[in-house]
């Protein structure tokens, strides 16, 4: 509780934009969603080597970016930097053309949606948990957010619908149900920039289809960064980045990368073969 935060806003930024307690929202510019890494080098505060070196990436608003690569390649580092959970060791990250350190953390985080691989729910009802996306939302807005990704069909099957208690950490719900609620929460927050640590391998086929449709609806029109675990789920991405040792070694859409028969092609075909084998074994 007494530890100082690692990321802080400059005094001049706080003067203009406020802080987490007293936000000066009247001075907040709307976020459009353009994101740029400009010559970014990054080392974790307790690290001994750079995770990214002279990394450059420009993402136009509304673009769906999928990030793939082996464990430890730097995928999570990229999205953590976008979210300003960490800041570049050198270089700049620009949001709508300005270094994001020139604006407050709360300004960015208020327009940011982040759905984790393992979503966290709080003790309370499904309605309560969706409303955490925007606390002032009405019951109608909560239900509309769920309906927009077809989560309402699943919720309606539960004992008390939206008033069903989720249990501690959501332990009364399945993994897929928790994912749907976390996605509905993100819809309600209406973020301009969306981060998804995508993982649907632990749900059944029917729930996987529902989740994929929900994700597709949520990504529409937003700048989105998706850490992809199952490559079959990102074929519609505008741009796929293949990351290795903190560097982009391939970029393009699914069709282009498959045609080039490079690293992505090998990853995709290997995973496809593995999934086919699993399906045969499940039989």
N, C-alpha and C positions, 0 to 999 in steps of 0.2 A: 504493500500500500504506500510505503514511503519512497519507493524507487521513482526516480525522475524518468519521464518518457524519453525514449531514444530519438523520436521525431518531434520537433517543436516548431511552431510558427515564429517568424521574425517579429520584433516589436512593431514595425511599420505595417506588417500584414494584419496583426491583431488590431491595430488602431483603426484600420479601414474595414476589415471583414468581421471583427469580433473573435471570440474564442468559443469553446464548447459550452460555456455557461451563458455567455451573453453574445449571441450571434447577431451581427448587424446585417440581417438578410436583405435589407433595402439596398445594400451595396453589392449584393451578389449578382454577377453576370450569369445569364442562363448558359448551361453547358450544352454544346451542340454535338460533341462526341469525336472531334478530330484528335488523334493521339499520335505523337511522334517521339521516338527515341533518337536522340542526336548525339552520336559519338559517346555512348554510355559505357563506362567501365564500372564494375561493381564487385566489391568484396564484402562478405558479411562481417559485421563488427567483431566477431570472435574468430574470424577465418584467417587463413594464411596465404590464400591464393585467390586470384580473380575468378569469379564465376562467369562474368561477361567481360569482354574486352572490345572496346571501340564498336559497340553494337549499334546498328542503325536500323530503324523500322518506321515506316510512315503508314498510318492507318486512317483512311478517310471515314467520316461519320457514316454510321449505318452498315459498316463492313463486318462480316462474320469471319473471324480469324480462328482457325483451328491450329493448335500447337501440339506436335507429336514428337516423340523421341524416347530413348531409353531412360530408365530411372537414373536420376542424377544429371541429366543433360542440361538442365537449366530452365525447364518449363515453368515450374512454380516461381522461380526467381523473377521471370518476366512479368507474371501477373501480380506478384507482390509489389514490384516496382510501379506498375500501373496504378495500383491501389494506394500507393505511397505508404505502405506499411514499412518500407525501407526507402531510402533515397540513394541516388547514384553516388558512387565514390567520386566520379568525375563525369562530365557531360551533362546533358539536360534531358528532361522529359517534359514535353509540351502538351498541354491540353488546349485545344482551340488556338494554337499558335503562341501561347505564353507558357514560360516555365511554371510548372505547377507550384513551385515554392513561393511564387509571387501572390498566391491566393491561399486561403486557409484550408486546413485539413477537412474541417467540417463542410466547407463549400463543396469539396470533391466527394466526400463520403456520403453526402446527402443525395447525390445523383448517381450513386454507385450501387449495383446489386451484385451480391456474391453468394452463390449457392455451392456449398461444400460437397465433397464426395460423400461425407458422412454428415448429413444435416442434423442440426441440434434443435430440438423442440423443448419448450419450457412447460412446467407443470401448469395445467389449465385446460381449457377446451380448444378444439380445432379453431373455432372462431377467434379466440384470444391469440392463438399462435399466428394466424394469418394477419391479424390486425397489427402485429408488431412491425409490419412493413410500413404502416402509416397510422399512428395511434389515433388520429382524429377521424379516421374513416368510419362511415356508418355501417350498420349491418348489411344494408343493401349493396354497398360498395365492396364489402368483404365477400359476399356471395357472388357478385358479378365477377370479381377477380378469379374466384375458383371456377366459375362457369366458363370463363374465357379460355381456360386450358383443359376443360372437361373434367376437372377434379370433382365437380359437384356430383357427378354420377357415382363416383366411388364413395364420397362422403355420405350420400343419401342411403347407402347400403349399411352404414354403421348404426349402432343402436339408437343414438340420439342425434344423428346427423351432425350439424355444425356445433352442437352443444355436447358432443362426445368428449369425455375427458381423455387426454392423451397419455396420462401417467408420467412418471418421472423420466425426463429425457425422451419422452415419446415411446416408452417401452410397451405400451398397450397396442401399438400400431406396427404394421409390417414396414420393412425397409422402403418399399415402393410407396406406401401411403405417406410416410414421412417425407420422401422426396417430393411428392406432389404438393404437400402442404407448404414446404419450403419454396417451391416454385410459385405457388399462389401468393405467398408473402412477397416475393420479388415483383410479381405483376402489380400488386397493390402499391408498392413503393414507386413504380414507374421510373426506373433508373434510365439514364441516357447511356451509361456504360455498364455492361453486364459481364460478369466473370462466372464461368461454370466449370467446376472440376467434375467432369462428366464421368459417371460410372453407373452402369445399369446391369452389370454382369451378375449381380446377386438377386435379380428379380425374375419372375417367370415371364414367358413370352408375351402374354396378354398385357401385363403391367409395363413391360419394356416398350411396347407399342404406344401405350397411353403416355408414358413419360417422354418418348421421342416426339410425339405430336405436341405435348405441352411445351417442350423445349423449343420446337420450331415456332410456335406461336409467340413465345416470349422473346426470341431473338429478332423477330420481325422489326426492322427499322431502327434497331439499336446497334451501337458499336459493341461487338461481342468478342470476348476472348474465351475460347473453350479448350481446356486441357483434355485432349482426347485419349482415352484408354482403349476403347473399341473403335477401330478405324472404320468399321462399316457404318458407324453412326454419323460420320462427318463428310459424307460424299457431297453434300450440298453446300459446304463451306465456300465462301468467295475466294479465300486464300488459305492454303495449308502451308504451315512452316514446319520444316523438319529441323530439329535442333540437335546438335551434337557438340558436347564440350563448350556450351555457351555460345555457339556460332550457328547461324542459319546456313545449312548445307544444301537445302533445296527449298524452293517455294513455287507455288502454282496451285491450280485447282486439281481436283481428284483425277480428272481425265488427262490433264497435261502430265501430272506426275506418274501416272500409270504408264503413259505412252513413252516416257523417258527411260523407264525400266532401271531406275536408280535405287537409292536407299529406301524411299517410300514404297516403291513397288515390292521390294523384298520384305519389308515389314508387313505390308498389307497381305501379300499372298501367304506368308508364313502364318499370320493370325487367322486368315480365312481357312487355311487347312486345319489349324488347331481347333477352330470352332466347329468345323464339319466333323472332325473326329469325335469331339465331345457329344455332338448331336447323335451320332451313330451309337455311341456308348450308352446314352440316355435311352435311345431307342424307342 
